[in-house]
Amino acid sequence: MGQLPFSTKEIKQGRALILSSGSKTSGVVALPSVDRSRLWRTDRPEMGDKTGENYNKESFERALAAFYACEKLQVEDFNIKTLVPSGAYFCSVIHRVALKFRRSAEANLESGHYVIKDLMPAAAELGSSEKQMFEQVLPAMSKVLEKAPSDLVDHKLNADCLLAEVSPGKEVYILEDLGALGYVTLDRFQGLDLEDAKLCLRKIAQFHGASMVLRQEQLSLVEQLPPSAYSKGITDPIIRGIMFDATEFAANLFAGELPQISKKMKAQIPDAYSRRMQEAVDPKPSAFNVVVHGDVWLNNIMVNRATKRAVLLDFQNCFWGSPAIDLHFFFHTSLQQDLLLHQKDELLQYYFDALTETLGLCGFTGSKPTFEQLKAEWQRCLFYGYMSVTCELPTCCASAEASEGFNCLSFADSEKMRIRRRLLFENERVRQTIRASLVHFDQQGILETP
């Protein structure tokens, strides 16, 4: 087997790195009726398949034969390089695959580069919207964009998916290699500058706009999406570990500098905190709603600098709700501090202009949102920004040392997480951004407990 055309350093740059084969075929192909146990072994250890040994020649032949509609397709050679969950990849095991195949015995030899995203059982058991997004929602949203005039030149929302396979405690996806199309990951340690932030926001706006048109055209399809994981409060141990423990740690860390704010933060845990999160993700009071990505930060976006285009990755947490949910998460995890503090309004306006442009070009016939409504939603969902910066930003910026051995099960061990969080908060960007944000949130009144 030949060497893979990428380095270990490359695959450590994103939580959900999706890379592509260059195929122009889109959508998800369901495999024909076969013995699935022969295709993807289910006797995986608790941590998932960390070596790629569960995948073999027959696995890829069946998947590619279905995708390319070539029953006689043969894989002649393949190589797998695996990234064990660590830091930015803490919910999945990522396998990157280079292979050679023929569509028939007489056909020319072709090369393909793919990614296998293998959710850890602990994450898969929480449930996910990703299979539904890849099989139904994303193809329909792409068709909405493709119907638009040539003014909207960037129609691609996501990596093509060759296979989406879900069973109890297991989710596996084979995705195209966007790297072959010139897409690259962004710097999660430094955060986004103005140019890259706008590039990403334009894609988020297109995603949101296409979803609004889709709901208008196919209401039942959008209504099948599950609600937010926070719609009934924060009860899952992993989520509690992420949110409550992280918030308390941050409160203790800044207790000397911000004693009153620290007390307010602790007073909200757990009941007021859980209630505020429920309120933020509830679509009923929202001025307008979209399909929320649910995890839209810079590592779940890849960009092509030559064409100035972007695509979104990871659709595990999609639901119908306020666009401010995605905006808060993106702003508070992905922007450089100066942009977050001083150019927020400019970036919100840029997003809004891209959203209304998408709605207009794609034939939206409903009442178009106003910028005042968007700002009102930003304010209504401000607690989600508080959660994002205190709980998610430290993990998003995790150093190599802090990431070592880090996965979704780590949050269940509170003592180990306290040690790890000390490393996470040693990051100067993290400390400065959280401190400045806490002062702002306190001024806005969201740290009060009614």
QUIKA-V495004 format. One record per residue. N is the residue number from 1. RES is the residue in three letters. PHI is phi in radians with two decimals (* if undefined). BURIAL is # if it has 9 or more other C-alpha atoms within 8 Angstrom, else .. D_CENTER is the distance of its C-alpha to the mean C-alpha in whole Angstrom. Layout:
N | RES | PHI | BURIAL | D_CENTER
N | RES | PHI | BURIAL | D_CENTER
//
This chain:
1 | MET | * | . | 32
2 | GLY | -1.36 | . | 31
3 | GLN | -1.37 | . | 29
4 | LEU | -1.25 | # | 25
5 | PRO | -1.49 | . | 25
6 | PHE | -2.75 | . | 22
7 | SER | -1.82 | . | 23
8 | THR | -1.05 | . | 22
9 | LYS | -1.04 | . | 21
10 | GLU | -1.09 | . | 18
11 | ILE | -1.41 | # | 16
12 | LYS | -1.68 | # | 16
13 | GLN | -1.76 | # | 14
14 | GLY | -2.83 | # | 10
15 | ARG | -1.31 | # | 8
16 | ALA | -2.40 | # | 7
17 | LEU | -1.23 | # | 10
18 | ILE | -2.00 | # | 11
19 | LEU | -2.07 | # | 14
20 | SER | -2.22 | # | 17
21 | SER | -1.55 | # | 21
22 | GLY | 1.46 | # | 22
23 | SER | -1.14 | . | 23
24 | LYS | -1.61 | . | 23
25 | THR | -1.32 | . | 23
26 | SER | -2.13 | . | 20
27 | GLY | 1.70 | # | 19
28 | VAL | -1.96 | # | 18
29 | VAL | -1.88 | # | 22
30 | ALA | -1.38 | . | 23
31 | LEU | -1.21 | # | 25
32 | PRO | -1.12 | . | 29
33 | SER | -1.14 | . | 30
34 | VAL | -2.45 | . | 31
35 | ASP | -1.29 | . | 31
36 | ARG | -1.11 | . | 27
37 | SER | -1.14 | . | 29
38 | ARG | -1.42 | . | 30
39 | LEU | -1.42 | # | 27
40 | TRP | -2.18 | # | 24
41 | ARG | -1.10 | # | 26
42 | THR | -1.85 | . | 25
43 | ASP | -1.49 | . | 27
44 | ARG | -1.52 | . | 24
45 | PRO | -1.19 | . | 25
46 | GLU | -0.97 | . | 23
47 | MET | -1.51 | . | 20
48 | GLY | 1.53 | # | 20
49 | ASP | -1.38 | # | 21
50 | LYS | -1.59 | # | 21
51 | THR | -2.05 | . | 24
52 | GLY | 1.46 | # | 23
53 | GLU | -1.22 | . | 26
54 | ASN | -1.33 | . | 25
55 | TYR | -1.94 | # | 25
56 | ASN | -2.36 | . | 28
57 | LYS | -0.98 | # | 29
58 | GLU | -1.10 | . | 30
59 | SER | -0.97 | # | 26
60 | PHE | -1.29 | # | 25
61 | GLU | -1.08 | # | 29
62 | ARG | -1.15 | # | 28
63 | ALA | -1.14 | # | 24
64 | LEU | -1.25 | # | 25
65 | ALA | -1.08 | # | 29
66 | ALA | -1.21 | # | 27
67 | PHE | -1.14 | # | 24
68 | TYR | -1.61 | . | 27
69 | ALA | 0.97 | . | 30
70 | CYS | -2.22 | # | 32
71 | GLU | -1.10 | . | 34
72 | LYS | -1.69 | . | 36
73 | LEU | -1.05 | # | 33
74 | GLN | -2.25 | # | 33
75 | VAL | -1.57 | # | 31
76 | GLU | -1.70 | . | 33
77 | ASP | -2.78 | # | 31
78 | PHE | -2.65 | # | 28
79 | ASN | -2.48 | # | 26
80 | ILE | -2.06 | # | 23
81 | LYS | -2.11 | # | 22
82 | THR | -1.99 | # | 20
83 | LEU | -1.94 | # | 18
84 | VAL | -1.18 | # | 18
85 | PRO | -0.88 | # | 15
86 | SER | -2.84 | # | 16
87 | GLY | 1.09 | # | 14
88 | ALA | -1.20 | # | 11
89 | TYR | -1.89 | # | 11
90 | PHE | -1.29 | # | 12
91 | CYS | -1.92 | # | 11
92 | SER | -2.42 | # | 12
93 | VAL | -1.80 | # | 15
94 | ILE | -1.89 | # | 14
95 | HIS | -1.93 | # | 17
96 | ARG | -1.88 | # | 18
97 | VAL | -2.15 | # | 21
98 | ALA | -2.03 | # | 24
99 | LEU | -2.51 | # | 27
100 | LYS | -2.16 | # | 30
101 | PHE | -2.62 | # | 31
102 | ARG | -2.14 | # | 34
103 | ARG | -1.30 | # | 33
104 | SER | -2.73 | # | 37
105 | ALA | -1.07 | . | 39
106 | GLU | -1.63 | . | 41
107 | ALA | -1.34 | . | 38
108 | ASN | -1.18 | . | 37
109 | LEU | -1.31 | . | 34
110 | GLU | -2.06 | . | 31
111 | SER | -1.99 | . | 28
112 | GLY | -2.48 | # | 24
113 | HIS | -2.23 | # | 21
114 | TYR | -2.41 | # | 18
115 | VAL | -2.19 | # | 16
116 | ILE | -1.81 | # | 16
117 | LYS | -1.80 | # | 13
118 | ASP | -2.02 | # | 15
119 | LEU | -1.16 | # | 13
120 | MET | -1.12 | # | 16
121 | PRO | -0.93 | # | 18
122 | ALA | -1.08 | # | 17
123 | ALA | -1.40 | # | 14
124 | ALA | -1.10 | # | 15
125 | GLU | -1.19 | # | 17
126 | LEU | -1.25 | . | 15
127 | GLY | 1.60 | . | 15
128 | SER | -2.70 | . | 12
129 | SER | -1.66 | # | 11
130 | GLU | -1.16 | # | 10
131 | LYS | -1.07 | # | 14
132 | GLN | -1.10 | # | 15
133 | MET | -1.12 | # | 12
134 | PHE | -1.18 | # | 13
135 | GLU | -1.44 | # | 17
136 | GLN | -2.18 | # | 18
137 | VAL | -1.26 | # | 16
138 | LEU | -1.09 | # | 14
139 | PRO | -1.03 | # | 18
140 | ALA | -1.21 | # | 19
141 | MET | -1.15 | # | 17
142 | SER | -1.10 | # | 18
143 | LYS | -1.13 | . | 21
144 | VAL | -1.03 | # | 22
145 | LEU | -1.21 | # | 21
146 | GLU | -1.18 | . | 23
147 | LYS | -1.38 | . | 26
148 | ALA | -1.25 | # | 26
149 | PRO | -1.07 | . | 28
150 | SER | -1.11 | . | 28
151 | ASP | -1.00 | . | 27
152 | LEU | -1.67 | # | 24
153 | VAL | -1.40 | . | 23
154 | ASP | -1.71 | . | 20
155 | HIS | -1.68 | . | 19
156 | LYS | -1.39 | . | 16
157 | LEU | -1.69 | # | 13
158 | ASN | -2.68 | . | 11
159 | ALA | -1.23 | # | 13
160 | ASP | -1.10 | # | 15
161 | CYS | -1.99 | # | 15
162 | LEU | -1.42 | # | 19
163 | LEU | -2.65 | # | 18
164 | ALA | -2.24 | # | 16
165 | GLU | -2.15 | . | 18
166 | VAL | -2.27 | . | 18
167 | SER | -2.56 | . | 21
168 | PRO | -0.91 | . | 22
169 | GLY | 1.29 | . | 20
170 | LYS | -2.60 | # | 18
171 | GLU | -2.44 | # | 15
172 | VAL | -2.32 | # | 16
173 | TYR | -2.31 | # | 14
174 | ILE | -1.91 | # | 16
175 | LEU | -2.20 | # | 15
176 | GLU | -1.19 | # | 16
177 | ASP | -1.67 | # | 17
178 | LEU | -1.18 | # | 16
179 | GLY | -1.05 | # | 18
180 | ALA | -1.20 | # | 21
181 | LEU | -1.71 | # | 20
182 | GLY | 1.62 | # | 20
183 | TYR | -1.49 | # | 16
184 | VAL | -2.31 | . | 16
185 | THR | -1.51 | # | 13
186 | LEU | -1.88 | # | 14
187 | ASP | -1.48 | # | 15
188 | ARG | -1.31 | # | 13
189 | PHE | -1.38 | . | 17
190 | GLN | -1.51 | . | 19
191 | GLY | 1.51 | # | 16
192 | LEU | -1.50 | # | 16
193 | ASP | -1.49 | # | 20
194 | LEU | -1.09 | . | 21
195 | GLU | -1.09 | . | 21
196 | ASP | -1.21 | . | 17
197 | ALA | -1.07 | # | 16
198 | LYS | -1.19 | # | 18
199 | LEU | -1.05 | # | 16
200 | CYS | -1.22 | # | 13
201 | LEU | -1.11 | # | 14
202 | ARG | -1.09 | # | 16
203 | LYS | -1.19 | # | 13
204 | ILE | -1.05 | # | 12
205 | ALA | -1.11 | # | 15
206 | GLN | -1.15 | # | 16
207 | PHE | -1.04 | # | 13
208 | HIS | -1.13 | # | 14
209 | GLY | -1.09 | # | 18
210 | ALA | -1.07 | # | 18
211 | SER | -1.21 | # | 16
212 | MET | -1.17 | # | 20
213 | VAL | -1.17 | # | 22
214 | LEU | -1.07 | # | 21
215 | ARG | -1.10 | # | 21
216 | GLN | -1.15 | # | 25
217 | GLU | -1.62 | . | 25
218 | GLN | -2.40 | . | 24
219 | LEU | -0.97 | # | 24
220 | SER | -1.09 | . | 24
221 | LEU | -1.13 | # | 21
222 | VAL | -1.23 | # | 19
223 | GLU | -1.19 | . | 20
224 | GLN | -1.34 | . | 20
225 | LEU | -1.12 | # | 16
226 | PRO | -1.21 | . | 16
227 | PRO | -1.25 | . | 16
228 | SER | -1.02 | # | 14
229 | ALA | -1.09 | . | 14
230 | TYR | -1.78 | # | 16
231 | SER | -1.17 | # | 19
232 | LYS | -2.03 | . | 21
233 | GLY | 1.76 | # | 21
234 | ILE | -2.00 | . | 20
235 | THR | -2.09 | . | 22
236 | ASP | -1.13 | . | 19
237 | PRO | -1.02 | . | 21
238 | ILE | -1.16 | # | 17
239 | ILE | -1.16 | # | 16
240 | ARG | -1.08 | # | 19
241 | GLY | -1.12 | # | 19
242 | ILE | -1.16 | # | 16
243 | MET | -1.59 | # | 18
244 | PHE | -1.17 | # | 21
245 | ASP | -1.15 | # | 22
246 | ALA | -1.16 | # | 20
247 | THR | -1.14 | # | 22
248 | GLU | -1.13 | # | 25
249 | PHE | -1.09 | # | 25
250 | ALA | -1.10 | # | 24
251 | ALA | -1.08 | # | 27
252 | ASN | -1.17 | . | 29
253 | LEU | -1.11 | . | 28
254 | PHE | -1.77 | # | 29
255 | ALA | -1.07 | # | 32
256 | GLY | -1.21 | . | 35
257 | GLU | -1.43 | . | 34
258 | LEU | -2.27 | . | 32
259 | PRO | -1.06 | # | 34
260 | GLN | -1.22 | . | 34
261 | ILE | -1.11 | # | 30
262 | SER | -1.03 | # | 30
263 | LYS | -1.11 | # | 32
264 | LYS | -1.12 | # | 30
265 | MET | -1.07 | # | 27
266 | LYS | -1.19 | # | 29
267 | ALA | -1.15 | . | 30
268 | GLN | -1.41 | # | 27
269 | ILE | -1.55 | # | 26
270 | PRO | -1.73 | . | 26
271 | ASP | -1.17 | . | 27
272 | ALA | -1.11 | # | 27
273 | TYR | -1.06 | # | 23
274 | SER | -1.07 | # | 22
275 | ARG | -1.14 | # | 24
276 | ARG | -1.14 | # | 22
277 | MET | -1.16 | # | 19
278 | GLN | -1.02 | # | 20
279 | GLU | -1.12 | . | 22
280 | ALA | -1.14 | # | 19
281 | VAL | -1.56 | # | 17
282 | ASP | -1.27 | # | 20
283 | PRO | -1.32 | # | 20
284 | LYS | -1.10 | . | 24
285 | PRO | -1.44 | . | 25
286 | SER | -1.25 | # | 22
287 | ALA | -1.14 | # | 24
288 | PHE | -2.76 | . | 22
289 | ASN | -2.20 | # | 19
290 | VAL | -2.51 | # | 16
291 | VAL | -1.30 | # | 13
292 | VAL | -1.39 | # | 11
293 | HIS | -1.15 | # | 7
294 | GLY | 1.61 | # | 7
295 | ASP | -2.68 | # | 4
296 | VAL | -1.60 | # | 5
297 | TRP | -2.19 | # | 7
298 | LEU | -1.10 | # | 9
299 | ASN | -1.37 | # | 8
300 | ASN | -1.77 | # | 5
301 | ILE | -2.39 | # | 8
302 | MET | -2.06 | # | 11
303 | VAL | -2.19 | # | 14
304 | ASN | -1.91 | # | 18
305 | ARG | -1.23 | . | 20
306 | ALA | -1.16 | . | 23
307 | THR | -1.73 | . | 22
308 | LYS | 0.99 | . | 20
309 | ARG | -2.19 | # | 17
310 | ALA | -2.46 | # | 14
311 | VAL | -2.34 | # | 11
312 | LEU | -1.74 | # | 7
313 | LEU | -2.18 | # | 5
314 | ASP | 1.04 | . | 4
315 | PHE | -2.13 | # | 6
316 | GLN | -1.29 | . | 7
317 | ASN | -2.04 | # | 8
318 | CYS | -1.28 | # | 9
319 | PHE | -2.79 | # | 13
320 | TRP | -1.56 | # | 15
321 | GLY | -3.02 | # | 16
322 | SER | -1.24 | # | 17
323 | PRO | -1.10 | # | 15
324 | ALA | -1.12 | # | 16
325 | ILE | -1.06 | # | 13
326 | ASP | -1.14 | # | 10
327 | LEU | -1.15 | # | 13
328 | HIS | -1.08 | # | 14
329 | PHE | -1.10 | # | 10
330 | PHE | -1.13 | # | 10
331 | PHE | -1.06 | # | 14
332 | HIS | -1.50 | # | 14
333 | THR | -1.95 | # | 12
334 | SER | -2.14 | # | 12
335 | LEU | -1.52 | # | 16
336 | GLN | -1.09 | # | 19
337 | GLN | -0.99 | . | 21
338 | ASP | -1.09 | . | 24
339 | LEU | -1.14 | # | 21
340 | LEU | -1.06 | # | 20
341 | LEU | -1.46 | . | 24
342 | HIS | -2.13 | . | 26
343 | GLN | -2.24 | # | 24
344 | LYS | -1.05 | # | 22
345 | ASP | -1.11 | . | 24
346 | GLU | -1.08 | . | 24
347 | LEU | -1.27 | # | 20
348 | LEU | -1.09 | . | 20
349 | GLN | -1.13 | # | 23
350 | TYR | -1.10 | # | 21
351 | TYR | -1.04 | # | 18
352 | PHE | -1.08 | # | 21
353 | ASP | -1.08 | . | 23
354 | ALA | -1.18 | # | 20
355 | LEU | -1.12 | # | 20
356 | THR | -1.18 | # | 23
357 | GLU | -1.09 | . | 24
358 | THR | -1.07 | # | 22
359 | LEU | -1.05 | # | 23
360 | GLY | -1.16 | . | 27
361 | LEU | -1.26 | # | 26
362 | CYS | -1.70 | # | 25
363 | GLY | 1.42 | . | 27
364 | PHE | -1.15 | # | 26
365 | THR | -1.89 | . | 29
366 | GLY | -1.39 | . | 28
367 | SER | -1.33 | . | 29
368 | LYS | -1.26 | . | 27
369 | PRO | -1.16 | # | 25
370 | THR | -1.83 | . | 27
371 | PHE | -1.13 | . | 26
372 | GLU | -1.12 | . | 27
373 | GLN | -1.15 | # | 25
374 | LEU | -1.10 | # | 22
375 | LYS | -1.13 | . | 24
376 | ALA | -1.15 | # | 25
377 | GLU | -1.17 | # | 21
378 | TRP | -0.98 | # | 20
379 | GLN | -1.21 | . | 23
380 | ARG | -1.08 | . | 23
381 | CYS | -1.75 | # | 19
382 | LEU | -1.02 | # | 20
383 | PHE | -1.08 | # | 20
384 | TYR | -1.15 | # | 16
385 | GLY | -1.17 | # | 16
386 | TYR | -1.05 | # | 19
387 | MET | -1.07 | # | 16
388 | SER | -1.09 | # | 13
389 | VAL | -1.35 | # | 16
390 | THR | -1.45 | # | 18
391 | CYS | -1.77 | # | 16
392 | GLU | -1.73 | # | 12
393 | LEU | -0.95 | # | 14
394 | PRO | -1.01 | # | 16
395 | THR | -1.23 | # | 14
396 | CYS | -1.08 | # | 12
397 | CYS | -1.77 | # | 15
398 | ALA | -0.97 | # | 17
399 | SER | -1.28 | . | 20
400 | ALA | -1.05 | . | 21
401 | GLU | -1.14 | . | 23
402 | ALA | -1.24 | # | 21
403 | SER | -1.47 | # | 18
404 | GLU | -0.98 | . | 21
405 | GLY | 1.27 | . | 21
406 | PHE | -1.50 | # | 18
407 | ASN | -2.66 | # | 16
408 | CYS | -1.15 | # | 15
409 | LEU | -1.36 | . | 19
410 | SER | -1.06 | # | 19
411 | PHE | -1.19 | # | 19
412 | ALA | -1.32 | . | 22
413 | ASP | -1.79 | . | 24
414 | SER | -1.12 | # | 25
415 | GLU | -1.19 | . | 28
416 | LYS | -1.12 | . | 25
417 | MET | -1.20 | # | 23
418 | ARG | -1.11 | # | 25
419 | ILE | -1.13 | . | 26
420 | ARG | -1.18 | # | 23
421 | ARG | -1.15 | # | 22
422 | ARG | -1.07 | . | 25
423 | LEU | -1.21 | # | 24
424 | LEU | -1.07 | # | 20
425 | PHE | -1.49 | # | 23
426 | GLU | -1.31 | . | 25
427 | ASN | -1.17 | # | 23
428 | GLU | -1.14 | . | 25
429 | ARG | -1.07 | . | 22
430 | VAL | -1.09 | # | 20
431 | ARG | -1.09 | # | 24
432 | GLN | -1.17 | . | 25
433 | THR | -1.17 | # | 22
434 | ILE | -1.15 | # | 22
435 | ARG | -1.05 | # | 25
436 | ALA | -1.10 | . | 25
437 | SER | -1.20 | # | 23
438 | LEU | -1.06 | # | 25
439 | VAL | -1.07 | # | 28
440 | HIS | -1.12 | . | 26
441 | PHE | -1.07 | # | 25
442 | ASP | -1.12 | # | 28
443 | GLN | -1.10 | . | 30
444 | GLN | -1.44 | . | 28
445 | GLY | 1.49 | . | 29
446 | ILE | -1.43 | # | 26
447 | LEU | -1.57 | # | 27
448 | GLU | -1.31 | . | 30
449 | THR | -1.88 | . | 31
450 | PRO | -1.03 | . | 33
//
